[in-house]
């Protein structure tokens, strides 16, 4: 697994997010497995689950905040569940789900020795 970063544009700000083992652990704690959570967020079995989408993005965004704080010595606050819900509402839940799932697939893709 490798850290894969993404970003959302919200109210003229760029909000970074990352998927890594810390985020994976939080998702597993909340939903049991990444697969169970993924089934709720990919929309293949019906509508996407808003709570699962917001939870995943909140964890990914706040992990990026923590990494920035660690790297730059800043003390930026975490985003709340409701703040992230508003961001996703503005960019569209389907668009958010596609972007989030792509980030997760890219981070968990097994690399060949030639890559």
Secondary structure, DSSP 8 states (H G I E B T S, - for coil): ---EEEEEEETTEEEEEEESHHHHHHHHHHHSSHHHHHHHHS-TTSS--HHHHHHHHHHHHHHHHHHHHHHH--------HHHHHHHHHHH-HHHHHHHHHHHHHHHH----TT-
